[in-house]
């Protein structure tokens, strides 16, 4: 019985340490992703791995896969900044598990050339490794965005 008790204590201690390690990593990944929405653009640059892939959904005006911070800025953020007024992502909630964080909510904005506004449901799937963002994927209802541009 004594051997069983010792084994049980060792097992529970190991499990507890493993769970705490996973929770800390999971928490820091969530905090990293949150910071990319809530802080300045330097935060994304700080946490985006040099060779990270960033995929905007097919059918979205800036759809495609880009590699690294400079490609993301020039192919997406710069265009959004010059073509839209008030374009934003209202995050409703996050789901985090291991190396993935999902943010979901609503895009909104007004296209400057047509002065048409839109709202569209969206999810962002982030994958992280060692405190760096290595992959981003956008899932969005692109139709309202495209309609606002026409």
N, C-alpha and C positions, 0 to 999 in steps of 0.2 A: 504494500500500500504506500510505503514511504517513497519508493522509486516512482510509482505512478504520480504521486503528488509533485515530486520534483520535476518530472517530465511535463506535467500539466503547467506548472509555473513557467518553465523554460519556453514552452510552446506559446502560452499567452503573452509572455514578454516579447518574444520574437514577433508575434502577430501585431502586437501593439506598436512596436517600433516601425514595422513595415507600413502599417496603416497611417501612422503619423507622418512618415516620410512621403507617402503618396498624397496625403492631404496637403502638406506644405507645398509640394510641387504643383498640385492641382490648384491651390490657392494662388500661388505666384503666377501661374499661367493666366488665370482669370484676371488678376490684377494688371498684368501686362496688357492684355487685350482691352480691358476697360480703359486703361490709360491712353490707348491710341484714339479713343473716341472723346475722352474728356479733357485731354491736354493739348498742347500745341503740336504742330506737325513734326517737330524734332523728335517727339516720342516715337513715332512710327519709324523714323529713320534710325533711331537708336536700337530698336528691337528687331527690325527686319533683317534677316540674314542676307548676306551679300548675294547669294544665289537663290534666294526665295522665289517661288513661283506664285503669281497673283493672277487668278482667273476671274474675269468678268463674264457674266452669262452670255451665251449665244443669243442674239436678238436684242440685247441691250446695246444702246448706241456706241458704247466704248468696249464692246465685247472682244474677248481675246485673252491670251495668256501672255503675261509679261514677266520678265525676270529682273529682280533687283529694284531698289528704290527709285533710281533715275527713270527707268522705263515706266514704272507705275505713275510717277508724277507727270511725266510728259504725255503719256497716252490716256490718262484718266483725270487726275486731279486738276491739271492745268486747263484742260478742256472744260471740265465742269465749272471751274472758277470763272472762265470767260464767257461761257454760253448760257449760264443759268443764274438766276437771282434766288437767293435763299435756299439753295439745294442743301438738304440735310437728311441725316438718318436719325430718326427718333428711336432710340433703343428702348424696347419694352422690358426685355429680360435677357439673361444669359443662362446657358447650360454648359457645365464644364465636366469633363471626364478624362482622366489621364492626360494625354498630350493634346486633346482637342477642346476648343471652346467655341460655342455657337452663340452668336448674338442675333436676336430677331426683333423686328419692329417694322417701321414704315419710312420709306423715302418720301420726300415732298420737295417741291420747288416750282419755279416759274421759268419757262424757256424764254429767253430774251427776244428772239426773232419773232415769235408768235404771240407772246404775252399770255400763253396758256399755262395754267397750273395743273399739277397732277399729285396724286398720292398712289403709292404702290407698296405692296407687302414685299418684305425682303428678309433673307437670312444670310448671315456671313459665317462661314465655317473656317476657323483658324486652326492650324496645326503648329505646335511648338516643339522645340527640342533644345534642351540645355539653356533655357531662358531666351531663346531666339525664335521668331516667327519664321517658319520654313515654308509654309503654304497658306494661301488664302483662296477661298472659293465663294463667289457670290451666287445666290439663288434668288431670282427676282421675277416678279410679274412685269415683264418689259413693256407690255402693250400700253399701259397708261403713260409711260415715259415717251414712247415713240409717238403716241397720239398727240401729246403736248407739243411735240416738235413739228407737227404737220399743220 
